[in-house]
Amino acid sequence: MILEKPSPELLALIRIKCNENIETRNQDLETIKKWLKKQPHLPDSWDDEMLLSYLRSCNFSLEKTKVKLDKYFTIKNVLPEVFANFDITRPELQECMHTVQFYTSPRLTSEGYRLHFGRVIESQPDNFNFITFIKLIIMISQVYVKIENVEVAGEVVVLDASFFSLKHVAQSTPTRAKKFLNLVQNALGYKIKQFHVMNAPTLVDTFIKFLSPFLKEKLRNRICLHRNVESLFDHIPNSMTPEEFGGAAGKMQPYMDEFITIVNGKFTSWLKEQENIKSDETKRIIKPQWCDDLFGLDGSFKQLNID
């Protein structure tokens, strides 16, 4: 699997969009590393690729990067259903891989965005587990950061909702939806620039309205529903879209098989290590306001003996 590096011209555009100065980038990275070591409740270190992804997602604002990293390491404690047992060889994750397909375009768009496509291929909702699916997506996204190790201006996500049903909706309670949307919007090192839903039944409109109270206006405005493939191609290139989405970039399954082989061969141990890279709330000196506000789950933090 090859993720193509951007041309010099596109790379220059990406760096402008991310406020990335190659002369000060390493200094910024070292500043974040030193800051981590000084925080008694946070991990002493993390992979350079991961830290750089957070710097880029925050346009190299050191203060915003620190807050987002703190939120990520803290959130892992209150989302054990996602971040515990972070082992891609577990049976439930292996089974999940047979219910979904995903594809990432090797090339970046002219805006410097990476395109990600996903769809559920299991028509029976009882055989689909929402929590396991979210865990798999987080794992995949983190492996991409390790593999890619190159600047991107943002991510474009395209989902096929052909099999979306009321039973799928039932797996996403308001509390669960709020948790995961806060994770995506406040604590991950990615810039989601566009979010497209293809073959969207009317039920999806209802589901988006259900999620609206938990969506920031910026992300809400970036969600686009498509009844057909023609409207999708008004936003993304046909040549970078897999056949299953009506494009000309080839089939998804061979790409997915190659990616899973790479993960199983090189990243199984690394993913397991990520489970323990989180905050130790018993060592936090000052509890910021967002600890209470982020999920509205102050009780969960009290159970961790923060007070």
Secondary structure, DSSP 8 states (H G I E B T S, - for coil): -------HHHHHHHHHHTT--TTTHHHHHHHHHHHHHH-TTS-S---HHHHHHHHHHTTT-HHHHHHHHHHHHHHHHH-HHHHSS--TTSHHHHHHTTTEEEEEEEEE-TTSEEEEEEEE----GGG--HHHHHHHHHHHHHHHHHHH-S--SEEEEEEE-TT--HHHHHTS-HHHHHHHHHHHHHTSS--EEEEEEES--HHHHHHHHHHGGGS-HHHHTTEEEESSHHHHTTTS-GGGS-GGGT-SS--HHHHHHHHHHHIIIIIHHHHHHHTT-S--GGG-SS--THHHHTTS-HHHHHHTT--
